[in-house]
Amino acid sequence: MQRLIPAMLVIAALIHLIPATGVLGESHLAQLYGVRIQDPNLLILMQHRAVMFGLLGLLLVAAALIPAWRSLAYFAGLVSVTSFVIVAWSVGNYNSSVGRVVMADIAVAACLLVALAVDYWPGLFSRA
């Protein structure tokens, strides 16, 4: 069961590392989110967002290897994905590309919650 924790963290990390490719420019961001970014200010913000996702992805990978980092990784990952889902649902009317991001974030939340539960409440998963 303890192998499940690193596996869930790595899955969450890989999903967070995908948008990090947005740092490479507007065409990568357009592929990720299905929107063209014409405003250079918005491009700066979105590329910076890509860097932040890369950092979060690296934290999740590190937490898979370093148990002492897991609490921080669970917290940061869950804040990231739940805040995006809440914002997307509250704004609504998003395109199919953003809809895929919402679904991916729900999957990441599930992975992180499973890892968190196994990590902090291992008795829930032991055989009676």
C-alpha positions as CSV (number, residue, x, y, z in Angstrom):
1,M,0.0,0.0,0.0
2,Q,2.9,2.4,0.7
3,R,3.9,2.2,-3.0
4,L,0.5,3.8,-3.8
5,I,1.6,7.2,-2.3
6,P,4.5,7.8,-4.6
7,A,2.5,6.6,-7.6
8,M,-0.3,9.0,-6.9
9,L,2.1,11.8,-6.4
10,V,3.9,11.1,-9.6
11,I,0.6,11.0,-11.6
12,A,-0.3,14.3,-10.0
13,A,3.1,15.7,-10.9
14,L,3.0,14.6,-14.5
15,I,-0.4,16.2,-15.0
16,H,1.0,19.4,-13.5
17,L,4.1,19.3,-15.7
18,I,2.1,19.2,-18.9
19,P,1.1,22.9,-18.7
20,A,4.7,23.8,-18.0
21,T,5.3,23.6,-21.7
22,G,3.3,26.9,-22.0
23,V,6.6,28.6,-21.0
24,L,7.7,27.9,-24.5
25,G,5.3,30.5,-26.0
26,E,1.9,31.4,-27.3
27,S,1.5,28.4,-29.6
28,H,2.0,26.0,-26.7
29,L,-0.5,27.9,-24.6
30,A,-3.0,27.9,-27.5
31,Q,-2.7,24.1,-27.8
32,L,-3.1,23.7,-24.0
33,Y,-6.1,25.9,-23.5
34,G,-7.7,26.4,-26.9
35,V,-7.3,30.2,-26.9
36,R,-5.1,32.6,-28.8
37,I,-3.2,35.1,-26.7
38,Q,-2.8,38.4,-28.5
39,D,-2.0,40.6,-25.6
40,P,1.7,40.5,-24.6
41,N,0.7,41.2,-20.9
42,L,-1.5,38.2,-20.9
43,L,1.2,36.1,-22.5
44,I,3.6,37.1,-19.7
45,L,1.0,36.1,-17.1
46,M,0.3,32.8,-18.8
47,Q,3.9,31.9,-19.3
48,H,4.6,32.7,-15.6
49,R,1.6,30.4,-14.7
50,A,3.4,27.7,-16.7
51,V,6.5,28.2,-14.6
52,M,4.5,27.9,-11.4
53,F,3.0,24.6,-12.7
54,G,6.4,23.3,-13.4
55,L,7.5,24.2,-9.8
56,L,4.5,22.5,-8.4
57,G,5.1,19.4,-10.5
58,L,8.7,19.2,-9.3
59,L,7.5,19.6,-5.7
60,L,5.1,16.6,-6.3
61,V,7.9,14.5,-7.8
62,A,10.2,15.4,-4.8
63,A,7.4,14.5,-2.4
64,A,7.2,11.1,-4.0
65,L,10.8,10.5,-3.1
66,I,11.1,12.5,0.2
67,P,8.3,11.7,2.6
68,A,9.0,14.8,4.7
69,W,7.8,17.0,1.8
70,R,4.5,15.2,1.4
71,S,2.3,17.5,3.6
72,L,3.5,20.5,1.7
73,A,2.9,18.8,-1.6
74,Y,-0.6,17.6,-0.6
75,F,-1.5,21.1,0.5
76,A,-0.1,23.0,-2.5
77,G,-1.5,20.5,-5.0
78,L,-5.0,20.5,-3.5
79,V,-5.1,24.2,-3.2
80,S,-4.0,24.5,-6.9
81,V,-6.5,22.1,-8.3
82,T,-9.5,22.9,-6.2
83,S,-9.1,26.6,-6.7
84,F,-9.0,26.2,-10.4
85,V,-12.1,23.9,-10.5
86,I,-14.0,26.4,-8.3
87,V,-13.0,29.3,-10.4
88,A,-13.9,27.5,-13.6
89,W,-17.2,26.4,-12.3
90,S,-18.1,29.8,-10.9
91,V,-17.2,31.6,-14.2
92,G,-18.6,28.9,-16.4
93,N,-19.0,28.9,-20.2
94,Y,-15.4,27.6,-20.7
95,N,-14.3,25.9,-23.9
96,S,-13.6,22.1,-24.3
97,S,-9.8,22.6,-23.7
98,V,-10.4,24.3,-20.4
99,G,-13.0,21.6,-19.7
100,R,-10.3,19.0,-20.1
101,V,-8.2,20.9,-17.6
102,V,-11.1,20.9,-15.1
103,M,-11.4,17.1,-15.5
104,A,-7.6,16.6,-15.2
105,D,-7.7,18.7,-12.0
106,I,-10.5,16.6,-10.6
107,A,-8.4,13.5,-11.3
108,V,-5.3,15.1,-9.6
109,A,-7.4,16.0,-6.6
110,A,-8.5,12.3,-6.4
111,C,-4.9,11.1,-6.6
112,L,-3.8,13.5,-3.9
113,L,-6.7,12.6,-1.6
114,V,-5.9,8.9,-2.0
115,A,-2.3,9.5,-1.2
116,L,-3.2,11.7,1.7
117,A,-5.6,9.1,3.1
118,V,-3.1,6.2,2.8
119,D,-0.3,8.4,4.3
120,Y,-2.3,9.7,7.3
121,W,-4.9,7.0,7.9
122,P,-3.2,3.8,6.9
123,G,-5.6,1.8,9.2
124,L,-8.5,2.6,6.9
125,F,-6.9,0.5,4.2
126,S,-5.6,-2.5,6.2
127,R,-7.2,-5.8,6.0
128,A,-9.3,-6.8,9.1
